[in-house]
Amino acid sequence: MDATKIDAVLAGMVDKLSSIEHDRWSHWQRYMHGKAQAQPDGSLVIPSELVRQWNSQMNKSFAELSEKEKDSDREQVQKYLPIIAAVLKQNI
């Protein structure tokens, strides 16, 4: 497959992958909002233990994460693979 074809195939995947990304982000927001305390003004307060946990995770590379944390990231990536596989099968 030449570079022009690769670019076209990738461009064709953007909306499908973006849909998965939006679903992932929405799920995360629902999770976070469920863990936070709603304030009268509509703002949310995240419990300090979760802030510490998430700060620790976001400041580590993937290689530095625990296996449980890595598995969580792997679970998210698995959602993208069927679309990528289908496109590759159609074009290779």
N, C-alpha and C positions, 0 to 999 in steps of 0.2 A: 504494500500500500504506500503510495507516495505521500509527501508532506501535505499537499493540497487536500487530498482525500482525508488524511488524518485530521486536519483542521476542521473540515466540514463535518466529520463524524463527531468530533468533540463538541462543536457548536450545537449539533443536534441533540446532545445529551444535557445541555445546560438546564433547560426547564425541568426535565425529569429529575435531575439531581438536586435542583433548587427546591423542588417540591418535598423531597426527602429531608433536605436540610431544614426547611420550614417546619415540617412535622417534628423533627428532632428538637429544634429550638422551642417550639410550642410546648412540647412535653416537658422540657427542662424548666420553662417558665412556670408551668402549672405545679411542678414539683417544688420549685423555690417558693412560689407564693404560698403553697401549702405548709411549708416549713416556717415561714415568716409570720410575724405578728402584725396584723393590720392596725393602723393608727387611725384616729378620728379624721385626720386630714387626707386619708387615702394612701399615705406612704406606708411602707413596709419596713419592719425592723427584723433583720436576720439575726438569729441567736448567735452569740459570740463563738460557741463551739463549732458551728458550721462555718463561720467566717475563717476561723483558724484552720479547719480542715481544708476548705477550698483554696485558701491562700497557699497552704503547703502544696497542694496538688498542682496548682497553676504555676508554681515556681520550680517545678521539677520537669525534667525531660521525661519522655515516655519510658526510656530505659531505667529511670530512677523510681518509677512507680512500683507499688506492690503488685503482685500477680492479680489480686482482686481488682485493683484500680485499672490495670491493663485490660483485664477481661471486660470491664465496663466500656472502655474505649473500643475494644474489638467488637463488642456487641453492636455498637453504633455503626461501625464500618460495614458490618455484614448487611446492613440495609441498603447500601449502595451497590454491592456486588452483583445482584441480579440484573440491574440495568446495564452495568458495564459489561457483564458477560453476554447479555443478549445483543448488545451493539457489536461486540467483538465477533460473535458467531455469525452475525449478518454480513460482516465486512471483511472477514479473513478467509 
